[in-house]
Amino acid sequence: MRARNSSLFVALAALLQTLAACSSPAETPAQSLGGGAGSAFHPADAGGNAPDSGGGAGSSGSVGAGGKAGAGAGPAKDAGPEGSVADSGADAGGEAQTADASDASPDGAPDGSACACGPLEQCSPGQFCTPKLVSLPAGYSIDATEVTRAQYEAWLDTSPALNGQPPWCASWNTDYTPSCEWPPTAHRNEPVVCVDWCDAYAYCKGVGKRLCGSRDGGPNDYDAFADGSKSQWFHACSSNSANEYPYGASYDGTACNGKGKGAAWMIECGSLASCQSPLADFAGVFDLSGNVWEWEDSCNGATGKDDWCRLRGGSFVSDSAYLRCASANSSPRYSGVGHFVGIRCCSP
């Protein structure tokens, strides 16, 4: 009897271990971001290797990315080689200071006090809180953080019109509601995720901003994702091409919420003071590396839902190569709606 019980215990332990392994997503390039099939998620790594394949700039692998209907699948992982952890040497004079939330916002909207917002928020024209805009030297502003679940919910509560998105979006995107991690009953200060490109575009427009694109206005050229003279997002992340990562020249796995941080999930937006530029002109913009990918207004066409659009910054499961400012991924406009994809806005 004792031998039989021992055998049963061993079998049960093995079963539990197998179930645990199945529930923890593995670091493989073939998993789905959104749970659907038939589409892809392509990494492009400017100036170096494609993180998943070891190829040159522009090389790509593929990770399935389903549309909203299939977005309830579990988290996927980004594939990519881990870089070395080194002192960047770029922090001259200590930790950068966060922008003063008492200042009026760069776009002229009232500061957060009008809506009882937090220090990294401001009051939108609709009188609800949105991420605070941080002015950059190039004459535009960028959100201090990714859009939180609470901020996105406040916008949804205004019943935004479907014509706030481009016409080719409105023909199929009939609902701005995230397809997973919703409603935000908890973790309200974590990034909103499970949104497609059209949701991101509509949100930014709806709060008086725009999805980050070209520094000259409008969308950024699809192949200019690592050009600081063109891409607003890359200009902000790299401190105008001065840094490889937002915080400096060399990878530090603990600075931002990537795989090296070990959090294994999203964290509250703007909660890592180390994940910002050490340069005063670019300080106060958090989480441009890690936490969740961010949609960019940079697509390979303007014809419909199958256009490929850029995703920037990596996520909480990304290795060093994906977390570089010069790294960019792509996904169809209608997809990429998994637990890894969120929103950041610019102005103008």
C-alpha positions in Angstrom: 0.0 0.0 0.0 2.8 2.4 0.9 4.5 1.7 -2.4 1.3 2.3 -4.3 0.7 5.6 -2.5 4.3 6.6 -3.3 3.7 5.8 -7.0 0.5 7.9 -7.0 2.3 10.8 -5.4 5.1 10.7 -7.9 2.5 10.5 -10.8 0.5 13.4 -9.3 3.7 15.6 -8.9 4.7 14.9 -12.5 1.2 15.9 -13.7 1.3 19.1 -11.8 4.7 20.0 -13.1 3.4 19.3 -16.7 0.4 21.6 -16.2 2.6 24.3 -14.7 4.8 24.2 -17.7 1.9 24.4 -20.1 0.5 27.4 -18.3 3.8 29.3 -18.5 4.4 30.6 -22.0 7.7 29.5 -23.4 10.1 31.8 -25.2 9.4 30.6 -28.7 9.0 32.7 -31.9 6.0 30.8 -33.2 3.4 31.6 -30.5 0.5 33.9 -31.1 0.2 37.4 -29.8 -3.5 37.5 -30.2 -4.6 33.9 -30.3 -5.7 33.8 -34.0 -4.1 32.3 -37.0 -3.1 33.4 -40.5 -1.2 36.6 -39.8 2.3 37.3 -38.6 4.4 39.5 -36.3 7.6 40.5 -37.9 10.7 41.8 -36.1 13.0 44.3 -37.9 16.2 45.2 -36.1 17.9 48.3 -37.6 21.7 48.4 -37.6 22.2 44.8 -36.4 20.7 41.4 -36.2 17.1 40.4 -36.4 16.5 39.2 -32.9 14.9 35.9 -33.9 17.0 34.9 -36.9 20.4 36.3 -36.6 20.1 38.0 -40.0 20.9 41.5 -41.1 18.8 44.6 -40.8 15.3 44.0 -41.9 15.4 40.3 -41.4 12.2 38.9 -40.0 10.7 36.0 -38.2 7.0 35.5 -37.7 4.7 35.2 -34.7 1.0 34.8 -35.3 -1.1 37.7 -34.3 -4.9 37.2 -34.4 -7.6 39.7 -34.6 -9.9 40.9 -31.7 -12.1 37.8 -31.8 -9.2 35.6 -30.9 -7.3 37.8 -28.5 -8.2 35.9 -25.4 -5.3 33.6 -25.8 -2.5 33.6 -23.2 0.6 35.7 -23.4 3.2 35.0 -26.1 6.9 35.6 -25.8 9.3 37.6 -28.0 12.3 35.7 -29.2 15.7 37.4 -29.2 19.3 37.1 -28.0 20.1 38.5 -24.6 22.7 41.2 -24.5 25.3 41.9 -21.9 24.6 43.9 -18.8 27.0 46.8 -18.6 27.3 50.3 -17.1 26.2 52.7 -19.8 28.4 55.5 -18.5 25.8 57.9 -19.8 24.4 59.0 -16.5 26.4 62.1 -15.8 25.2 63.7 -12.7 22.9 61.2 -11.2 19.2 60.2 -11.8 17.1 62.3 -14.2 14.3 64.3 -12.7 10.7 63.6 -13.5 8.8 66.4 -15.1 7.0 68.7 -12.7 3.3 67.7 -12.8 2.3 71.2 -11.6 3.3 72.8 -14.9 0.7 73.4 -17.6 0.8 70.7 -20.2 2.8 71.3 -23.4 -0.4 71.3 -25.6 -2.0 74.0 -23.5 -4.5 71.7 -21.7 -5.0 72.3 -18.0 -2.7 70.3 -15.7 -3.9 67.2 -13.8 -5.3 69.2 -10.9 -8.4 70.1 -12.9 -9.3 66.4 -13.0 -7.6 65.2 -9.8 -5.0 63.4 -12.0 -1.7 61.9 -10.9 1.8 63.4 -11.3 2.3 61.8 -14.7 -1.1 62.7 -16.0 -2.9 65.8 -17.3 -6.5 66.7 -17.9 -7.8 66.1 -21.4 -10.2 68.5 -23.2 -12.9 66.1 -22.2 -12.1 66.6 -18.5 -10.6 63.1 -17.8 -7.1 62.1 -17.1 -4.6 61.1 -19.9 -0.8 60.7 -19.8 1.0 63.9 -19.3 2.7 65.3 -22.4 6.5 66.0 -22.1 8.0 68.6 -24.4 11.0 67.5 -26.4 13.6 69.7 -28.2 12.3 68.8 -31.7 9.2 70.9 -31.1 6.7 68.1 -30.3 5.6 66.3 -27.2 5.2 62.7 -26.2 3.2 61.0 -23.4 5.2 60.5 -20.2 3.8 56.9 -20.0 1.9 54.3 -21.9 -1.9 54.8 -21.7 -3.2 53.1 -18.6 -6.4 50.9 -18.4 -8.1 53.6 -16.2 -7.2 56.3 -18.8 -8.5 54.2 -21.7 -11.7 53.4 -19.8 -12.4 57.1 -19.1 -12.2 57.7 -22.8 -14.5 54.7 -23.6 -17.0 56.1 -21.1 -17.5 59.1 -23.4 -18.8 56.7 -26.1 -16.3 57.9 -28.8 -17.6 58.0 -32.3 -16.4 55.4 -34.8 -15.5 58.2 -37.3 -12.6 59.1 -35.0 -10.5 56.4 -36.9 -9.6 56.3 -40.6 -12.4 55.2 -43.0 -10.7 51.9 -43.7 -10.8 51.2 -40.0 -14.4 52.1 -39.5 -15.5 49.6 -42.2 -14.5 46.7 -39.9 -13.5 48.1 -36.5 -16.9 48.6 -34.9 -15.8 48.5 -31.2 -12.9 50.2 -29.4 -13.2 47.8 -26.4 -10.0 45.8 -25.7 -10.3 42.2 -26.5 -8.6 40.9 -23.3 -7.6 42.1 -19.8 -10.9 44.0 -19.7 -12.8 45.5 -18.0 -10.1 46.9 -15.7 -11.4 45.8 -12.4 -7.8 45.6 -11.0 -4.4 46.8 -12.1 -5.9 50.0 -13.4 -2.5 51.8 -13.6 -1.0 49.1 -15.8 -1.0 49.6 -19.6 -4.1 49.0 -21.6 -3.4 46.1 -23.9 -5.3 44.0 -26.5 -5.9 47.0 -28.7 -5.4 47.1 -32.4 -3.9 50.0 -34.4 -7.2 51.6 -35.1 -8.1 51.6 -31.4 -4.8 53.3 -30.7 -5.3 55.9 -33.5 -8.8 56.7 -32.3 -7.8 57.1 -28.7 -5.0 59.5 -29.4 -7.1 61.6 -31.7 -10.0 61.4 -29.2 -7.9 63.0 -26.4 -6.5 65.8 -28.5 -3.2 64.1 -29.5 -2.1 61.8 -32.3 -0.5 58.4 -32.6 3.3 59.0 -32.7 4.5 59.2 -36.3 6.6 61.6 -38.3 8.3 64.6 -36.8 7.1 66.5 -39.9 3.5 65.5 -39.1 1.4 62.6 -40.3 2.6 59.0 -40.5 6.2 58.0 -40.4 7.8 56.3 -43.3 7.6 52.5 -42.8 11.4 52.0 -43.3 12.4 55.1 -41.2 11.9 53.5 -37.8 15.5 54.1 -36.7 15.9 57.6 -38.1 15.8 60.2 -35.4 15.2 63.0 -37.9 11.9 61.4 -39.0 10.4 59.1 -36.3 9.0 60.8 -33.2 9.1 57.6 -31.3 12.7 56.8 -32.1 13.8 60.4 -31.5 12.3 60.3 -28.0 13.5 56.8 -27.1 17.1 57.3 -28.2 17.4 60.9 -27.0 17.9 62.0 -30.6 20.1 59.0 -31.5 22.4 59.6 -28.5 21.5 56.3 -26.7 21.0 52.7 -27.7 18.4 52.3 -25.0 16.3 55.0 -23.3 18.6 55.0 -20.2 22.0 54.8 -22.0 24.4 53.2 -24.4 24.5 49.7 -23.0 21.9 47.2 -21.9 20.9 47.0 -18.3 18.4 44.3 -17.6 17.0 45.9 -14.4 16.5 49.4 -15.8 13.2 48.7 -17.6 10.5 46.0 -17.5 11.9 43.6 -20.0 12.7 39.9 -19.6 15.9 40.7 -17.6 13.8 42.5 -14.9 12.1 39.2 -14.0 8.7 40.7 -13.3 7.2 38.3 -16.0 4.2 40.7 -16.4 3.3 44.3 -16.9 3.9 46.8 -14.2 2.3 50.1 -13.4 3.1 52.8 -16.0 6.0 55.1 -15.0 6.9 53.1 -11.9 10.5 52.6 -12.8 12.5 55.8 -12.4 15.5 54.1 -14.1 13.6 53.6 -17.3 14.0 57.1 -18.8 16.7 59.2 -20.4 19.6 60.6 -18.3 19.6 63.6 -20.5 17.7 66.5 -19.2 16.0 67.4 -22.5 14.5 63.9 -22.8 13.9 63.0 -19.1 10.5 62.3 -17.8 9.4 59.9 -20.5 9.1 56.4 -19.1 8.9 52.8 -20.3 9.9 53.4 -24.0 11.7 50.1 -23.5 9.8 47.1 -22.2 6.4 46.8 -20.4 4.3 46.6 -23.6 4.8 47.2 -27.3 3.5 50.5 -28.5 1.7 51.1 -31.9 3.3 53.7 -34.2 1.7 55.6 -37.0 3.9 53.9 -39.5 2.4 51.4 -41.9 3.3 50.0 -45.3 0.1 51.1 -46.9 -3.1 53.0 -46.3 -5.7 50.7 -47.9 -7.2 48.5 -45.2 -6.9 46.2 -42.2 -4.2 44.1 -43.7 -1.6 46.9 -43.8 1.4 46.2 -41.7 2.1 48.7 -39.0 5.0 49.2 -36.7 5.2 48.2 -33.0 7.9 49.7 -30.9 9.7 49.3 -27.6 9.4 45.6 -26.7 7.5 44.1 -23.8 7.9 42.5 -20.4 9.2 39.3 -22.0 11.6 40.9 -24.5 15.3 40.3 -24.6 17.9 43.0 -25.1 17.7 43.1 -28.9 14.0 43.8 -28.9 14.4 46.4 -26.2 16.7 48.6 -28.3 15.3 51.9 -29.5 16.3 51.0 -33.1 14.4 47.7 -33.0 10.9 47.6 -34.6 8.3 44.9 -35.1 5.3 44.9 -37.4 1.8 43.5 -37.3 -1.4 43.8 -39.4 -3.4 46.9 -38.5 -6.3 44.8 -37.3 -4.2 42.4 -35.1 -1.4 42.5 -32.6 -4.1 42.7 -30.0 -2.4 40.4 -27.4 -1.3 41.0 -23.9 1.8 42.8 -25.2 0.4 45.7 -27.3 -0.5 49.1 -26.0 -0.6 52.8 -26.8 1.5 56.0 -26.4 0.5 59.3 -28.0 2.3 62.4 -29.3 1.4 66.0 -30.0 1.3 67.5 -32.5 
